[in-house]
């Protein structure tokens, strides 16, 4: 019996703490962290306005656009050290932004309420011959398009992405992007035509 215990003791090694010197020393890790923070700050300064503008096109409200852009940049900052391909950073921010807009539109307190009585259209305004579709008209009409279709239209026609890139951002098939584009354009035309008929 004693011989068995001695044999087991010989097999079991006492615990020793790990080597206190990790691969990088503390000052080296601190320097890398500062470099990452500097790179993120430079990226943020370069892309802030473009991301905010895309967020505005997606939601139609500058205050919400600021919140959505902030959400996208906070998510990016959390993953900054893990992003190996810095060229893919724009795609990651775009995808985060679109998902935030769609999530925001799904929240019940954000939904618009239907009313039975529509406000009377303003009779003062130029005639159809004098009227030119302005950017404001387009942005107002874009607000009335459903969120996913709006996201596809903004990515395709304002950000200039092709079908494949938009499908990657939205995490869906290219066929879905094409059908959402067709539906979104049809809805946008319908809203613009209604606006022309109403305000003449």
Buried (B, 14 or more C-beta within 10 A) or exposed (E): EEEEEEEEEEEEEEEEEEEEEEEEEEEEEEEEEEEBEEBBEEBBEEBEEBBBBBBBBBBBEEEBBEBBBBBBBEBBBEEBEEBEEEEEBBBBBBBBBBBBBBEBBEEEEEEEEEEEEEEEEEEEEEEEEEBEEEEEBEEBBBBBBBBBBBBBBBBBBBBEBEBEBBBBBBEBEBEBBBBBBEBBBEBBEEBBEEBEEEBE
